[in-house]
Amino acid sequence: MTRTEIENEVEKQKRVRRVMYIAETILVSGLLFWFVSALTSGA
């Protein structure tokens, strides 16, 4: 593997990790929003 290939792999890993982080954040905030609205409408 050349240096460029290794750098490209590292960049790809960073991008995947960022996408996963964003997806998790959206999922968690969506669940929180649903939970809060369920509580307020149920109360």
C-alpha positions as protocol buffer text, in pm:
chain_id: "A"
residue {
  index: 1
  type: MET
  ca { x: 0 y: 0 z: 0 }
}
residue {
  index: 2
  type: THR
  ca { x: 129 y: 341 z: -89 }
}
residue {
  index: 3
  type: ARG
  ca { x: 113 y: 640 z: 141 }
}
residue {
  index: 4
  type: THR
  ca { x: -166 y: 796 z: -69 }
}
residue {
  index: 5
  type: GLU
  ca { x: -379 y: 481 z: -42 }
}
residue {
  index: 6
  type: ILE
  ca { x: -338 y: 475 z: 335 }
}
residue {
  index: 7
  type: GLU
  ca { x: -433 y: 844 z: 360 }
}
residue {
  index: 8
  type: ASN
  ca { x: -740 y: 781 z: 144 }
}
residue {
  index: 9
  type: GLU
  ca { x: -845 y: 493 z: 371 }
}
residue {
  index: 10
  type: VAL
  ca { x: -805 y: 712 z: 680 }
}
residue {
  index: 11
  type: GLU
  ca { x: -1016 y: 986 z: 517 }
}
residue {
  index: 12
  type: LYS
  ca { x: -1284 y: 730 z: 429 }
}
residue {
  index: 13
  type: GLN
  ca { x: -1292 y: 603 z: 788 }
}
residue {
  index: 14
  type: LYS
  ca { x: -1326 y: 959 z: 920 }
}
residue {
  index: 15
  type: ARG
  ca { x: -1613 y: 1028 z: 680 }
}
residue {
  index: 16
  type: VAL
  ca { x: -1795 y: 708 z: 782 }
}
residue {
  index: 17
  type: ARG
  ca { x: -1750 y: 789 z: 1149 }
}
residue {
  index: 18
  type: ARG
  ca { x: -1886 y: 1142 z: 1095 }
}
residue {
  index: 19
  type: VAL
  ca { x: -2192 y: 1009 z: 912 }
}
residue {
  index: 20
  type: MET
  ca { x: -2255 y: 754 z: 1188 }
}
residue {
  index: 21
  type: TYR
  ca { x: -2223 y: 1027 z: 1451 }
}
residue {
  index: 22
  type: ILE
  ca { x: -2471 y: 1252 z: 1268 }
}
residue {
  index: 23
  type: ALA
  ca { x: -2714 y: 963 z: 1220 }
}
residue {
  index: 24
  type: GLU
  ca { x: -2696 y: 871 z: 1589 }
}
residue {
  index: 25
  type: THR
  ca { x: -2751 y: 1233 z: 1691 }
}
residue {
  index: 26
  type: ILE
  ca { x: -3060 y: 1261 z: 1468 }
}
residue {
  index: 27
  type: LEU
  ca { x: -3191 y: 928 z: 1597 }
}
residue {
  index: 28
  type: VAL
  ca { x: -3142 y: 1021 z: 1963 }
}
residue {
  index: 29
  type: SER
  ca { x: -3297 y: 1366 z: 1924 }
}
residue {
  index: 30
  type: GLY
  ca { x: -3589 y: 1211 z: 1735 }
}
residue {
  index: 31
  type: LEU
  ca { x: -3646 y: 960 z: 2014 }
}
residue {
  index: 32
  type: LEU
  ca { x: -3622 y: 1233 z: 2277 }
}
residue {
  index: 33
  type: PHE
  ca { x: -3869 y: 1449 z: 2086 }
}
residue {
  index: 34
  type: TRP
  ca { x: -4111 y: 1157 z: 2052 }
}
residue {
  index: 35
  type: PHE
  ca { x: -4072 y: 1069 z: 2422 }
}
residue {
  index: 36
  type: VAL
  ca { x: -4135 y: 1427 z: 2537 }
}
residue {
  index: 37
  type: SER
  ca { x: -4437 y: 1472 z: 2310 }
}
residue {
  index: 38
  type: ALA
  ca { x: -4577 y: 1138 z: 2427 }
}
residue {
  index: 39
  type: LEU
  ca { x: -4537 y: 1248 z: 2790 }
}
residue {
  index: 40
  type: THR
  ca { x: -4693 y: 1589 z: 2737 }
}
residue {
  index: 41
  type: SER
  ca { x: -4990 y: 1456 z: 2537 }
}
residue {
  index: 42
  type: GLY
  ca { x: -5042 y: 1173 z: 2788 }
}
residue {
  index: 43
  type: ALA
  ca { x: -5030 y: 1401 z: 3092 }
}
